[in-house]
Each structure stands twice: as C-alpha cells, then as structure tokens.
C-alpha cells in the first residue's frame, strides 16, 4: 500500500486537529541508496554536533558576538548500515542524528504557510537505546524536547506544537544505541488527518538534446511508485533535434511508466515556451498542479510527495519549489532562497549571512545558524517548482521570454496577486551547477538584458526602474572595453526589442536565437576554437611595467583610471604585433573587465574549458557602439513610464491560455503517447 493511499484511509472521518487520533504522513524519513553514498550527509549525520551556542552576557557584547558551534569531526557513514530507503542500523554505543537537510522537519515553514498547528513524530525501532527529540529556534539554538528509552520492537510517538516557530526553527531526532545495534525500522512526521484527497499533478520536463538526463529521471520515477501515486501525467516537452523518443532504451522506460508518459515535440521556444506548454497542458487535462522540472537534473523522488503534501495544506494557493544542489558536488546547496532586489532589480539573497553554495559536508544543519531562520522568497527556480493550476487560470502562463527571468517574473506576478512562493527545505534536485557557465557573456546576454528590463517595466516599484537603466549602461561599457563586442551587440539588440513594445515578444520566441548566433559568428570574440595552437603565439611588443601585468584600480583611482583607459581605447589605434597576434592568453577566471581593458588583443578561454576565442580591440567599432548604447539608454529612460504602462496593459494577452494556444498550434510537430 502506498503512503498516499494509507494516508487517505487514515483520514476518513478524522477531526482536523488530530484529536481523534488520526494522522496523515507529512514527511517520511528517507535514506540514500547504496549508489548515492556521497549524499549521505544530507540524510543522516554521524557527527556529535550539539548545535549553535548563542552568546551570553558573560561573552562581552552579546549583541555583536557571533554564535559558536560545538562539534566533533564528522564520521564516515557505513554503507552496510543503510538497510533500505527508510531503515538504518545504529552501531552499538554510537549516536546518529536526523537533524539533516532531508530529514529534519522544517517546522517554521509549516507553521507560517499551512493550516497545520501541531505534528507528531512516529519512530519505529528494534533494539535497545534512546530516541531524543530536539528543536531549534530562528537563531539556530538547539533545545532538547523529549527523550524515550526503547527496547525490542517499539513504536514511539511525540506530539509537538508548531507554536514556537514564528520566525524559524526545525524539529529533528537523534538515535542512541545501547550495547547492541539499534535499528530504525522507519520514521515519519505526521499531521492531523484531513478528509480531502491529495491533488493531482502533471509532472512536466522541458528538454533540449539531453536524452540521457531525461531517461535517467524517468527511470527514477518509474522506480518510485509512491512518488507517482498522484501524478496524472508525465509530460516531456521535447524541443531538441536529438529526440528522446529515438534514444536507446526509451521504449523500455515508456513501458515501465504504465501509460503515464506523453511527449510533445515542438519547435525550440526556450524554457519559457516549454514550461508554458506544461502549464497549458495541466490546465487542459484538469490537474490541480503542474510540477515544472529542468532536464539536466537528478531528482530526489521523495521531493514530489513533499511538495504536493505541503501545497495541499497551504492556507492559500501557493507555488512550492524545491532547492537545487550541485550535481557534481552533491552536498553543496546552490541557494536556500532568492528574492529580487527591487531597486537594482537583480536576484539577491534574502539575508546578509546566507551563503551561496553552502556545503553541508563542511557545516551541517545543526552547525549553521542561518539555515534555521525561515527564508521567505519572491520566486523559486523552475528546476523544480509546483504551481497550482488555479493560479495559472487566474494570472496566466509564463511570459514569452524564451529563457531567463521567466521564473522570477512569474513569482513576482503571483505575489502581486496574493499567491506566495515557498522554497521548501527537504525537497530538492541535483542540477548542473553554474560554476562552469558564464551566461552573461555570449548569446544568452541578449535574453538576460532584455528580460531583466521587461520584468522591471512590469514590476519595479520605482518610476524609472530604480538602478536598472544605469546598471544596464555600465554593463555595456564593461563588455565593450573588455573587447566583448558580440556580447555588447546582443545587449543593444535587447534594448532595441524592448523599445519596440510588448507585441514583438511572441514572434521573437522562435526567431531571435538564430539571428543572434548568426551575428556572433562574425565576431572573433564569440568564435571558439578548441586548441590553443589554433591561434598565433602570444607576443608583447614591450614587457609589462616593472614585471607586473594589469592591476585592478582602487576606489580612489577608479574614475581617473577609467577616463584614461576609455580614452586610450577610443583614440589610440592598434599597432605593432598586437594587430596580427594576441598579446597574451587569459584564463576564464581572470577575464575581468579592468584587466581586459588594458590589452589590445588576447586569447581568452571559455567557462566550460572547452575552447577559447580571440579578443581584438577595435577603436572604430567601440566608438560606434558606445554612441549607440548611450542613445538606446537615453531613449529607454525617457520612455520608461509610457513603456511600463504598455507592457502592463499587454500582460494578460501575452500570458493568456488562448494566446499561448495559438503559439503551440503553430509550433507543435507531433505527440507521442
């Protein structure tokens, strides 16, 4: 019997506060499979950390003092101790904690966003030992709640209030074995039973030539019957040239999904076009939710159950998203939550102490104070995000942006209509990280620039978009003095298209990317070659001053340095060997605007490490592009109020089901069921 089915049977005729003794599962304790032992610290903690010790009066100025962590070195988990996805053995005399990312209970999120006001922890064990329950507050201070001695086959229950978790905090439990091993048979966090059945979900993946990733995730889903219990349909929107349906092994995977898989082959409309298709189909087939997922991920299947369970109990229709871990360094969390800075109109972290790229192997949940503060967000990345179809019917589908800013804009739009977004701890995917990407340079720069401005026109609370126009022009200048002319050209095209108005967006979905690629092929800074020997050998006409290469200007010297550097770039012609060969080679991590601005020519490697391109200074082109950038930004600033009104008035039509229906009818190739 699946957990969801069991929950429905438990819920029949139950009181809403649990007083009748009926409870539903909210979150099961899970463990990694034997092949995923590198993720074990996210599931079970072998260390003896006792949490955050908060400063006291005796510590001096307690207000400014930093929390201290008391811990011992983390022990390695033993593969043989993981008995199943829900059962583990604690060796005699040892202690393990489930105060971990996947198994602690994020109490403050349930208190803030759902109708649940208390929970029950149920732990089934075999053997002698102790079950110790803890909680934390928003500052990360650990507090022991209860303990229970167990022996033989035992079922321990702890009823726990959510009242103290207004600003943050978690519940979790530790297991301490006696003279013999203590086996945890299973454990789960439960909430008062409800009579309503769980909602139905369309699980949708947008893909572009990543057949291996898609097949792997479909196999994970096929092996997780409980995760699919309320998935009405698995929909793959395939926009690539390497079709998933043609991949070896596809037929076996399709058969294992027992008729739940459907593929729609359509033109490449980008992420926004693919995810909008998922939204559209979920509304059409009557699902209660659509779960949007990227293609280049590995999913923790239990996350699907957790997102649905949480969303079903939210006080108001809520977008519920999962976090993103690094696929190639699996204990590293990309971000715990994101907001949009309203003045700069850029993604930002919700708190100053939050760390981007936190490694749980270095600092576990109990040791990391900022992880205990509830993180309220503006949006969740569409690597994994559950959206109620009620919200879609009310506010529309994604904007036709191709890629970039579609998820952030949708979260802001939903928030303005009273629909919050929650990034739910304990629900996650592993995604190809941003470390080996630089999407602010190259063909994606057009979409970053255009869509940021479009989103600001729609949602900025400032009359002229705050700092958006100024920051955009500064960005242009940095790219141009760095000899990144293709990127700068794409950014200028972005502003030209913004100024054309919102009616141009739908037609650009399928046409703009080919135009950008053609333009970039004419710029040497955007043409990559795999081998350093493909370029002339670097040579400097004269050695660097005092043996040092370019140095970064200080704050004091920045303005005169910038004026001098830009004047040199505008006026001084490229002479000597610099016109025929690069002066140097520059590694991607050293590709900084202030360094590149001091060269006339350089070979620069890309973020992926797969090739390099030749940056060549061109004063004539620079003069022309600087003038055009100034003109476009002046026009944008002048027309901002009128443009903002135009984009806002066009929003409903751009995102409506009927508008997208016309787009899909034009670009659908075929369907496979």
C-alpha positions as CSV (number, residue, x, y, z in Angstrom):
1,X,0.0,0.0,0.0
2,X,1.4,3.4,-0.9
3,X,1.9,6.1,1.7
4,X,-0.6,8.3,0.0
5,X,-3.2,5.6,-0.1
6,X,-2.6,4.8,3.5
7,X,-3.0,8.5,4.3
8,X,-6.4,8.6,2.6
9,X,-7.6,5.6,4.6
10,X,-6.3,7.2,7.9
11,X,-8.1,10.4,7.1
12,X,-11.6,9.0,6.7
13,X,-13.9,10.9,9.2
14,X,-10.9,12.4,11.1
15,X,-11.0,15.6,13.0
16,X,-8.9,18.5,11.6
17,X,-6.8,18.9,14.8
18,X,-5.8,15.3,15.3
19,X,-7.9,14.9,18.5
20,X,-9.5,11.8,17.2
21,X,-6.1,10.1,16.9
22,X,-5.9,10.0,13.1
23,X,-2.8,11.4,11.5
24,X,-1.5,11.8,7.9
25,X,2.1,11.5,6.9
26,X,3.6,14.9,6.1
27,X,7.3,13.8,5.7
28,X,8.9,10.4,5.8
29,X,12.5,9.9,7.0
30,X,14.5,8.7,3.9
31,X,18.0,7.5,3.3
32,X,20.3,7.4,0.2
33,X,20.7,4.4,-1.9
34,X,24.0,2.5,-1.8
35,X,25.0,4.1,-5.1
36,X,24.5,7.6,-3.7
37,X,26.6,7.5,-0.6
38,X,28.3,10.8,-1.4
39,X,24.9,12.4,-0.5
40,X,24.7,10.6,2.9
41,X,25.4,13.8,5.0
42,X,22.2,15.3,3.6
43,X,20.2,12.4,5.1
44,X,22.0,11.3,8.3
45,X,24.6,13.0,10.4
46,X,27.2,10.8,12.1
47,X,28.8,13.7,14.0
48,X,28.0,14.8,17.5
49,X,27.4,18.5,16.9
50,X,25.1,20.0,19.6
51,X,24.1,23.0,17.6
52,X,24.7,26.7,17.9
53,X,25.8,28.1,21.2
54,X,24.4,31.6,21.4
55,X,26.4,34.4,23.1
56,X,25.6,35.2,26.7
57,X,26.1,38.3,28.9
58,X,29.4,36.8,30.0
59,X,30.7,36.8,26.4
60,X,31.1,40.5,26.4
61,X,28.9,42.5,23.9
62,X,26.4,39.7,23.2
63,X,24.7,41.8,20.6
64,X,27.7,41.8,18.4
65,X,29.2,38.4,19.3
66,X,28.9,35.6,16.8
67,X,27.3,32.2,17.6
68,X,29.8,29.5,18.4
69,X,29.4,25.9,17.2
70,X,30.4,22.9,19.4
71,X,31.1,19.8,17.4
72,X,33.3,16.9,16.8
73,X,34.6,15.7,13.4
74,X,32.0,14.0,11.3
75,X,32.3,10.3,11.0
76,X,32.0,8.4,7.7
77,X,28.7,6.7,7.2
78,X,28.9,2.9,6.7
79,X,27.2,1.7,3.6
80,X,26.2,-1.6,5.2
81,X,24.2,0.3,7.9
82,X,21.7,1.7,5.4
83,X,19.3,-1.2,5.2
84,X,16.7,0.4,2.9
85,X,15.4,3.8,1.8
86,X,13.6,4.0,5.2
87,X,15.6,1.9,7.6
88,X,19.1,2.1,9.1
89,X,21.2,0.5,11.8
90,X,23.0,2.4,14.5
91,X,26.0,0.6,15.8
92,X,26.3,-0.3,19.5
93,X,27.3,2.7,21.6
94,X,27.0,5.1,18.7
95,X,24.7,8.1,18.1
96,X,23.3,9.4,14.8
97,X,21.2,12.4,14.1
98,X,18.5,13.1,11.7
99,X,18.9,16.8,12.1
100,X,19.8,16.9,8.4
101,X,18.6,18.7,5.2
102,X,16.3,15.9,4.1
103,X,15.1,14.5,7.4
104,X,14.8,17.4,9.9
105,X,11.2,18.8,9.9
106,X,11.1,22.5,8.7
107,X,8.6,23.5,11.4
108,X,8.6,27.2,10.7
109,X,7.5,26.7,7.1
110,X,4.6,24.5,8.1
111,X,3.6,27.0,10.8
112,X,3.7,30.0,8.5
113,X,2.2,28.8,5.3
114,X,-0.1,25.8,6.2
115,X,-3.1,25.0,8.3
116,X,-1.1,22.6,10.4
117,X,-0.6,23.7,14.0
118,X,0.9,20.6,15.5
119,X,2.8,17.5,14.3
120,X,3.5,14.0,15.6
121,X,6.8,12.2,15.2
122,X,6.5,8.4,14.9
123,X,9.6,6.3,15.2
124,X,9.6,2.5,14.9
125,X,12.8,0.8,16.3
126,X,14.2,-2.6,17.0
127,X,16.7,-3.0,19.8
128,X,17.7,-1.1,23.0
129,X,18.5,2.6,23.0
130,X,17.1,6.1,23.1
131,X,15.1,8.4,20.8
132,X,15.9,12.0,21.6
133,X,13.9,14.8,20.1
134,X,15.3,18.3,19.5
135,X,14.1,21.6,18.2
136,X,15.8,24.9,17.2
137,X,14.8,28.5,17.1
138,X,15.3,31.0,14.4
139,X,18.8,31.8,15.7
140,X,19.9,28.1,15.5
141,X,19.9,27.5,19.2
142,X,19.4,23.8,20.0
143,X,16.8,22.8,22.6
144,X,16.1,19.3,23.8
145,X,12.4,18.5,23.7
146,X,11.9,14.9,24.9
147,X,13.6,11.5,25.2
148,X,12.3,8.0,25.2
149,X,14.0,4.7,26.1
150,X,13.2,1.9,23.7
151,X,13.8,-1.8,23.6
152,X,12.6,-4.7,21.5
153,X,10.3,-3.7,18.7
154,X,8.9,-0.3,19.7
155,X,6.8,2.5,18.3
156,X,7.5,5.9,19.8
157,X,5.2,8.9,19.4
158,X,5.9,12.5,20.2
159,X,3.2,15.2,19.8
160,X,4.8,18.5,19.1
161,X,3.4,22.0,18.8
162,X,4.3,24.4,16.0
163,X,3.5,27.5,18.0
164,X,7.2,28.4,18.9
165,X,8.3,28.6,15.2
166,X,7.2,32.0,14.2
167,X,10.5,33.2,12.7
168,X,12.3,29.9,12.1
169,X,13.4,26.6,13.5
170,X,13.3,22.9,12.9
171,X,12.4,19.7,14.7
172,X,14.6,16.6,14.5
173,X,15.6,13.5,16.4
174,X,18.7,11.5,17.3
175,X,19.1,7.8,17.9
176,X,21.5,6.5,20.6
177,X,22.2,2.8,20.6
178,X,22.9,0.7,23.7
179,X,25.3,-2.2,24.0
180,X,23.7,-3.8,20.8
181,X,22.8,-2.2,17.5
182,X,19.6,-0.1,17.4
183,X,17.6,-0.4,14.1
184,X,15.3,2.3,12.9
185,X,12.7,0.4,11.0
186,X,11.1,3.7,9.8
187,X,10.1,7.1,11.0
188,X,7.8,9.9,9.8
189,X,6.5,13.3,10.7
190,X,2.7,13.4,10.8
191,X,-0.1,16.0,10.8
192,X,-3.7,15.9,11.8
193,X,-5.7,14.0,9.3
194,X,-7.8,15.8,6.6
195,X,-10.7,14.4,4.6
196,X,-9.7,15.8,1.3
197,X,-7.8,13.6,-1.1
198,X,-4.4,14.8,-2.4
199,X,-4.3,16.9,-5.5
200,X,-3.4,15.6,-9.0
201,X,-0.2,16.6,-10.7
202,X,1.1,17.0,-14.2
203,X,4.9,16.5,-14.0
204,X,6.5,18.3,-16.9
205,X,10.1,18.4,-18.1
206,X,11.3,20.7,-20.8
207,X,14.3,19.3,-22.7
208,X,16.7,20.2,-25.4
209,X,19.1,17.4,-26.5
210,X,19.6,15.9,-23.1
211,X,18.2,12.5,-23.6
212,X,20.5,10.8,-21.1
213,X,19.3,13.0,-18.3
214,X,15.7,12.6,-19.2
215,X,15.9,8.8,-19.4
216,X,17.7,8.6,-16.0
217,X,15.0,10.7,-14.4
218,X,12.2,8.7,-16.0
219,X,13.8,5.5,-14.6
220,X,14.0,7.1,-11.1
221,X,10.3,8.0,-11.4
222,X,9.3,4.5,-12.7
223,X,11.1,3.0,-9.6
224,X,9.2,5.3,-7.3
225,X,5.6,4.2,-7.4
226,X,4.7,6.2,-4.3
227,X,6.0,9.4,-5.8
228,X,3.9,8.9,-8.9
229,X,0.7,7.9,-7.0
230,X,-0.9,11.3,-7.7
231,X,0.9,12.2,-10.9
232,X,-1.8,12.2,-13.5
233,X,0.7,12.6,-16.4
234,X,4.4,12.8,-17.0
235,X,4.8,15.3,-19.9
236,X,8.1,15.7,-21.8
237,X,8.2,18.8,-24.0
238,X,11.0,18.0,-26.4
239,X,12.4,21.0,-28.3
240,X,15.6,19.4,-29.4
241,X,16.9,17.8,-32.6
242,X,18.0,14.7,-30.7
243,X,14.6,13.3,-29.9
244,X,14.1,11.5,-26.6
245,X,11.7,9.0,-28.3
246,X,14.6,7.9,-30.6
247,X,17.1,7.3,-27.7
248,X,18.2,3.7,-27.0
249,X,16.2,2.4,-24.0
250,X,13.3,4.7,-24.4
251,X,10.7,2.0,-25.2
252,X,11.6,0.1,-22.0
253,X,11.3,3.3,-19.9
254,X,8.0,4.2,-21.5
255,X,6.6,0.8,-20.8
256,X,7.7,1.0,-17.2
257,X,5.7,4.2,-16.7
258,X,2.4,2.3,-17.4
259,X,0.8,4.8,-19.8
260,X,1.6,7.9,-17.8
261,X,4.2,9.3,-20.2
262,X,3.4,11.7,-23.0
263,X,5.8,13.5,-25.3
264,X,5.1,16.7,-27.2
265,X,7.7,17.5,-29.9
266,X,7.7,21.3,-30.7
267,X,9.9,24.0,-32.0
268,X,12.5,25.4,-29.7
269,X,10.6,28.1,-27.8
270,X,13.1,28.1,-25.0
271,X,12.5,27.4,-21.4
272,X,9.6,29.8,-21.1
273,X,7.9,28.2,-24.2
274,X,8.5,24.7,-22.8
275,X,7.3,25.4,-19.3
276,X,4.3,27.4,-20.6
277,X,3.4,24.3,-22.5
278,X,3.4,22.3,-19.3
279,X,1.2,24.9,-17.6
280,X,-1.2,24.9,-20.6
281,X,-1.5,21.1,-20.7
282,X,-2.0,20.8,-16.9
283,X,-4.9,23.3,-17.1
284,X,-6.3,21.4,-20.2
285,X,-6.2,18.0,-18.6
286,X,-7.7,19.1,-15.3
287,X,-4.7,18.6,-13.0
288,X,-4.7,20.5,-9.7
289,X,-1.0,21.3,-10.1
290,X,1.8,21.4,-12.6
291,X,5.3,20.4,-11.4
292,X,7.9,22.1,-13.7
293,X,11.4,20.4,-13.8
294,X,14.6,21.0,-15.8
295,X,16.1,18.3,-17.9
296,X,19.7,18.4,-16.7
297,X,18.9,17.3,-13.1
298,X,18.7,14.2,-10.9
299,X,15.6,14.3,-8.8
300,X,15.1,13.0,-5.2
301,X,11.7,11.3,-5.9
302,X,10.5,11.9,-2.3
303,X,10.5,15.6,-3.0
304,X,7.5,15.2,-5.3
305,X,5.5,13.7,-2.4
306,X,6.7,16.5,-0.1
307,X,5.8,19.4,-2.4
308,X,2.3,18.0,-3.0
309,X,1.7,17.3,0.6
310,X,2.8,20.8,1.6
311,X,0.9,22.5,-1.2
312,X,-2.4,20.7,-0.4
313,X,-2.3,22.1,3.2
314,X,-1.3,25.7,2.4
315,X,-3.7,28.3,3.6
316,X,-3.9,29.9,0.1
317,X,-2.9,28.6,-3.3
318,X,0.9,28.6,-3.1
319,X,3.8,28.0,-5.5
320,X,6.0,25.4,-3.8
321,X,9.6,24.9,-5.0
322,X,12.5,22.6,-4.3
323,X,16.0,23.6,-3.7
324,X,18.9,23.0,-6.1
325,X,22.1,21.1,-5.2
326,X,25.2,20.8,-7.3
327,X,25.1,17.7,-9.5
328,X,28.8,17.3,-9.5
329,X,29.4,18.2,-5.8
330,X,26.3,16.8,-4.2
331,X,26.5,18.1,-0.7
332,X,26.6,21.7,-2.0
333,X,23.4,23.7,-1.9
334,X,23.1,26.3,-4.6
335,X,20.9,28.7,-2.7
336,X,18.4,28.5,0.2
337,X,16.1,31.0,-1.4
338,X,16.0,34.0,-3.7
339,X,14.4,37.4,-3.8
340,X,14.6,40.2,-6.4
341,X,16.2,43.4,-5.2
342,X,13.5,46.0,-6.1
343,X,16.0,48.9,-6.7
344,X,18.7,47.1,-8.6
345,X,16.2,44.6,-10.0
346,X,18.6,41.7,-9.7
347,X,18.3,38.3,-8.0
348,X,19.6,38.6,-4.4
349,X,19.9,36.5,-1.2
350,X,17.2,37.2,1.4
351,X,19.7,37.8,4.3
352,X,23.2,39.1,4.6
353,X,24.6,36.0,6.4
354,X,23.2,33.5,3.9
355,X,25.9,31.7,1.9
356,X,25.6,31.0,-1.8
357,X,26.9,27.4,-2.4
358,X,26.8,26.1,1.1
359,X,28.5,22.7,1.7
360,X,26.7,20.5,4.2
361,X,29.8,18.3,4.4
362,X,31.7,21.3,5.9
363,X,28.9,22.6,8.1
364,X,25.8,20.6,8.9
365,X,22.3,21.8,9.6
366,X,22.8,22.0,13.4
367,X,26.1,23.9,12.9
368,X,24.8,26.6,10.5
369,X,22.7,29.3,12.2
370,X,21.3,31.0,9.1
371,X,19.7,27.8,7.9
372,X,17.4,27.9,10.9
373,X,15.8,31.3,10.0
374,X,12.8,30.9,7.8
375,X,13.7,32.1,4.4
376,X,10.8,33.9,2.6
377,X,11.3,34.2,-1.1
378,X,10.0,36.1,-4.2
379,X,10.3,33.1,-6.5
380,X,11.7,29.6,-7.0
381,X,13.8,28.4,-9.9
382,X,12.0,26.2,-12.4
383,X,14.5,23.4,-11.9
384,X,11.6,22.2,-9.6
385,X,8.5,24.2,-8.9
386,X,4.9,23.1,-8.2
387,X,2.3,25.6,-9.4
388,X,-1.4,25.3,-8.7
389,X,-3.5,25.4,-11.9
390,X,-5.8,27.8,-10.0
391,X,-3.0,30.3,-10.1
392,X,-2.4,29.7,-13.8
393,X,-6.0,30.2,-14.6
394,X,-6.0,33.5,-12.6
395,X,-2.7,35.1,-13.7
396,X,-1.8,33.4,-16.9
397,X,1.1,31.4,-18.1
398,X,4.8,32.3,-18.5
399,X,5.7,35.4,-20.4
400,X,7.2,34.5,-23.9
401,X,10.7,35.3,-22.9
402,X,12.5,32.3,-24.3
403,X,14.9,31.9,-21.4
404,X,16.0,33.9,-18.3
405,X,13.8,35.8,-15.8
406,X,10.6,33.7,-16.7
407,X,10.6,32.1,-13.3
408,X,11.4,35.3,-11.3
409,X,8.8,37.3,-13.2
410,X,6.2,34.7,-12.6
411,X,6.9,34.6,-8.9
412,X,6.6,38.4,-8.7
413,X,3.4,38.4,-10.7
414,X,1.9,35.7,-8.5
415,X,2.9,37.6,-5.3
416,X,1.2,40.7,-6.6
417,X,-2.0,38.7,-7.0
418,X,-1.7,37.3,-3.5
419,X,-0.1,33.9,-4.3
420,X,3.1,33.4,-2.3
421,X,6.1,31.2,-3.3
422,X,7.7,28.9,-0.8
423,X,11.1,27.3,-1.3
424,X,10.6,24.2,0.9
425,X,13.6,22.6,2.7
426,X,13.8,18.9,2.3
427,X,12.7,19.0,-1.3
428,X,15.4,19.2,-3.9
429,X,17.1,18.2,-7.2
430,X,20.7,17.9,-8.1
431,X,21.3,20.3,-11.1
432,X,24.3,21.0,-13.3
433,X,25.8,24.0,-11.4
434,X,26.6,27.5,-12.7
435,X,30.3,27.1,-11.9
436,X,31.2,26.0,-15.5
437,X,28.8,28.5,-17.1
438,X,29.0,32.3,-17.8
439,X,25.7,33.2,-19.3
440,X,26.3,36.9,-19.0
441,X,28.7,36.6,-22.0
442,X,27.7,35.2,-25.4
443,X,24.3,34.5,-26.9
444,X,22.4,34.4,-23.6
445,X,23.4,38.0,-22.8
446,X,20.6,39.2,-25.1
447,X,18.0,37.4,-23.0
448,X,19.4,38.4,-19.7
449,X,19.4,42.1,-20.7
450,X,16.1,42.2,-22.4
451,X,14.1,40.2,-19.9
452,X,15.5,42.0,-16.9
453,X,14.3,45.2,-18.3
454,X,10.9,43.7,-19.3
455,X,10.4,42.3,-15.8
456,X,11.4,45.7,-14.3
457,X,8.9,47.5,-16.5
458,X,6.2,45.2,-15.2
459,X,7.1,45.0,-11.5
460,X,9.6,47.7,-10.4
461,X,8.1,49.9,-7.7
462,X,10.3,52.8,-8.9
463,X,9.1,55.3,-11.5
464,X,12.1,54.8,-13.8
465,X,13.1,51.3,-12.7
466,X,15.5,52.3,-9.9
467,X,19.0,51.5,-11.0
468,X,18.1,49.3,-13.9
469,X,18.9,51.7,-16.7
470,X,22.2,52.9,-15.2
471,X,23.3,49.4,-14.4
472,X,22.5,48.3,-17.9
473,X,24.6,51.1,-19.4
474,X,27.5,50.3,-17.1
475,X,27.3,46.7,-18.2
476,X,27.5,47.7,-21.8
477,X,30.6,49.8,-21.1
478,X,32.3,46.9,-19.2
479,X,31.7,44.5,-22.1
480,X,32.9,46.9,-24.7
481,X,36.1,47.9,-23.0
482,X,36.7,44.2,-22.5
483,X,36.6,43.7,-26.2
484,X,33.4,41.6,-25.9
485,X,31.8,43.2,-28.9
486,X,29.4,40.3,-29.7
487,X,28.0,40.3,-26.2
488,X,27.6,44.1,-26.3
489,X,25.9,43.9,-29.7
490,X,23.4,41.3,-28.3
491,X,22.7,43.6,-25.3
492,X,22.0,46.5,-27.7
493,X,19.6,44.3,-29.7
494,X,17.9,43.6,-26.4
495,X,17.1,47.3,-25.8
496,X,16.0,47.8,-29.3
497,X,13.5,45.0,-28.9
498,X,12.3,46.3,-25.6
499,X,11.7,49.7,-27.2
500,X,9.6,48.1,-29.9
501,X,7.0,47.2,-27.3
502,X,5.4,44.0,-25.9
503,X,3.7,43.0,-29.1
504,X,7.0,41.9,-30.6
505,X,7.7,39.3,-27.9
506,X,5.7,36.3,-29.2
507,X,7.2,36.4,-32.7
508,X,10.7,36.5,-31.3
509,X,10.3,33.2,-29.5
510,X,11.4,31.1,-32.4
511,X,13.4,33.6,-34.5
512,X,15.7,35.6,-32.2
513,X,18.2,32.9,-31.2
514,X,19.2,32.0,-34.9
515,X,19.7,35.7,-35.6
516,X,21.9,36.1,-32.5
517,X,24.0,33.1,-33.4
518,X,24.5,34.4,-37.0
519,X,25.6,37.8,-35.7
520,X,28.0,36.3,-33.2
521,X,29.7,34.2,-35.9
522,X,31.0,37.4,-37.4
523,X,32.8,38.4,-34.1
524,X,36.1,36.9,-33.3
525,X,35.4,37.2,-29.5
526,X,32.5,34.8,-29.9
527,X,34.1,32.2,-32.2
528,X,35.6,29.5,-30.1
529,X,38.4,27.1,-31.1
530,X,39.3,24.0,-29.1
531,X,43.1,24.1,-29.4
532,X,45.4,26.9,-28.3
533,X,47.5,26.1,-31.3
534,X,44.6,27.4,-33.5
535,X,45.8,30.9,-32.6
536,X,49.1,32.7,-33.3
537,X,51.6,32.5,-30.4
538,X,51.2,35.4,-28.0
539,X,53.7,38.2,-28.1
540,X,54.1,41.6,-26.3
541,X,55.8,44.5,-28.1
542,X,57.3,45.5,-24.8
543,X,57.3,43.8,-21.4
544,X,54.8,44.8,-18.7
545,X,55.8,47.7,-16.4
546,X,58.0,46.5,-13.6
547,X,57.3,42.9,-14.5
548,X,53.7,43.1,-13.4
549,X,50.6,42.6,-15.5
550,X,47.4,44.7,-15.3
551,X,46.3,45.6,-11.8
552,X,42.9,46.5,-10.5
553,X,42.3,50.2,-9.8
554,X,41.4,51.2,-6.3
555,X,38.2,53.1,-5.4
556,X,40.3,56.3,-5.2
557,X,41.9,55.8,-8.6
558,X,39.0,54.2,-10.4
559,X,37.5,57.4,-12.0
560,X,40.7,58.8,-13.4
561,X,41.9,55.4,-14.4
562,X,38.6,54.7,-16.2
563,X,38.7,58.0,-18.1
564,X,42.3,57.4,-19.2
565,X,41.6,53.8,-20.2
566,X,38.4,54.6,-22.2
567,X,40.2,57.5,-23.9
568,X,43.0,55.2,-24.9
569,X,40.6,52.6,-26.2
570,X,38.6,55.2,-28.2
571,X,41.6,57.0,-29.8
572,X,44.7,55.0,-29.8
573,X,45.0,52.7,-32.8
574,X,46.1,49.1,-32.5
575,X,49.7,48.9,-33.8
576,X,52.6,46.6,-33.9
577,X,52.3,42.9,-33.4
578,X,49.0,43.3,-31.5
579,X,47.3,43.8,-34.8
580,X,48.5,40.4,-36.0
581,X,48.7,38.2,-32.9
582,X,47.4,38.2,-29.3
583,X,49.4,39.9,-26.6
584,X,48.6,37.2,-24.0
585,X,46.4,34.3,-23.0
586,X,43.8,34.8,-20.3
587,X,42.2,32.1,-18.3
588,X,38.4,32.4,-17.9
589,X,38.6,33.1,-14.1
590,X,40.9,36.1,-14.9
591,X,38.6,37.5,-17.5
592,X,37.8,40.7,-15.6
593,X,36.8,44.0,-17.3
594,X,39.6,46.1,-15.7
595,X,42.2,43.6,-16.8
596,X,41.0,43.1,-20.4
597,X,40.6,46.9,-20.9
598,X,44.4,47.2,-20.7
599,X,45.1,44.9,-23.6
600,X,44.8,45.3,-27.3
601,X,44.5,41.6,-28.1
602,X,44.1,38.4,-26.1
603,X,43.1,34.8,-26.4
604,X,40.5,34.1,-23.6
605,X,39.2,30.6,-22.6
606,X,35.5,30.0,-22.0
607,X,33.9,29.0,-18.7
608,X,33.4,25.3,-19.8
609,X,37.1,25.0,-20.5
610,X,36.3,23.5,-24.0
611,X,37.8,26.3,-26.1
612,X,39.0,29.9,-26.4
613,X,38.3,32.9,-28.6
614,X,40.4,35.9,-29.8
615,X,39.5,39.3,-28.3
616,X,40.7,42.1,-30.5
617,X,40.4,45.8,-29.8
618,X,38.6,47.9,-32.4
619,X,38.5,51.6,-31.7
620,X,36.2,52.4,-34.6
621,X,33.7,49.8,-33.5
622,X,34.0,50.9,-29.9
623,X,33.1,54.5,-30.7
624,X,30.1,53.5,-32.7
625,X,28.8,51.0,-30.1
626,X,29.3,53.5,-27.2
627,X,27.3,56.1,-29.0
628,X,24.5,53.6,-29.8
629,X,24.5,52.4,-26.2
630,X,24.1,56.0,-25.0
631,X,21.3,56.6,-27.4
632,X,19.3,53.5,-26.5
633,X,19.6,54.0,-22.8
634,X,18.6,57.7,-23.1
635,X,15.5,56.5,-25.1
636,X,14.7,53.8,-22.5
637,X,14.9,56.3,-19.6
638,X,12.8,58.9,-21.5
639,X,10.1,56.3,-22.4
640,X,10.1,54.3,-19.2
641,X,6.8,55.5,-17.8
642,X,4.9,55.0,-21.1
643,X,6.6,51.7,-21.9
644,X,5.8,50.4,-18.4
645,X,2.1,51.1,-19.0
646,X,2.2,49.4,-22.4
647,X,3.8,46.2,-21.0
648,X,1.4,46.1,-18.1
649,X,-1.6,46.5,-20.3
650,X,-0.4,43.8,-22.6
651,X,0.4,41.3,-19.8
652,X,-2.9,39.5,-19.9
653,X,-2.9,38.9,-23.6
654,X,0.8,37.8,-23.7
655,X,0.3,35.2,-21.0
656,X,-3.3,34.1,-21.7
657,X,-4.2,30.5,-22.4
658,X,-5.7,31.4,-25.7
659,X,-2.6,33.4,-26.8
660,X,-0.3,30.5,-26.0
661,X,-2.7,28.1,-27.6
662,X,-2.1,29.9,-31.0
663,X,1.6,29.7,-30.5
664,X,1.6,26.0,-29.7
665,X,-0.7,25.2,-32.6
666,X,1.9,26.9,-34.9
667,X,4.9,25.2,-33.4
668,X,3.8,21.7,-32.4
669,X,5.4,19.0,-34.5
670,X,3.8,15.8,-33.1
671,X,2.8,14.0,-29.9
672,X,3.8,10.5,-28.7
673,X,1.7,8.7,-26.1
